[in-house]
Amino acid sequence: MNIDKQILSKKLIERNSFWSYKMRQDTTIPDDILIEKTLIYLDIDDINKLFNLFPNRKIKQVWRNRLVIQGDYYRRLNKLLAWMYFDIKNPDRYIKRIVSQHVNKFE
């Protein structure tokens, strides 16, 4: 496993980011979960490490599919990520559109 992945995994486990699971330090965390939890629980330096580990499109896909669709719950975080990492000019409109598309799938 890549050293940056190990560092991120260890930080997430130490910060009890997987509170509903009993996790050991040597647990392998799937990439999509590692990306999601890092975006939510870790700091800017750690998020920057993600972009060295994974392609931008993969991180953006996880962000859209797991964080953006939660609407207001991660509103501020999503706006920051949209502006800072994904070069989205109007984060509010973009986020609203993604949430709408997600909701419309179930109607």
Phi, psi and omega in degrees: 000141177302143183297322178294322176298318179297317180298312180296316180300315180298315179300316180297318180293317180296326180274008177059038180291342178250054188302335182268002180232148173272111184246137174261161181300331183268008180292134175273123181261128178302149184305314182296324178289319178300316179297309182303308184292325177295316179299324183278313194254340185256176187268180184302318180300320179289321176298320177300325177298324179304319183287346172273336182272322188232154175294149179307317183297326179291316179296316180297320179297315178296316179302311180296316187281340185241327183257311184300319184293350179276003173062233187293341184302318179244033187307305183295317179298315180298320178296317179298311181297318180301314183286313189282322188250333187246007174052043179268119188291322180235083185302321182300312181295316180300311181297316179300319180295317181294317179297317179299316179298319180295314180296320182295337176298332187259001180268000000 
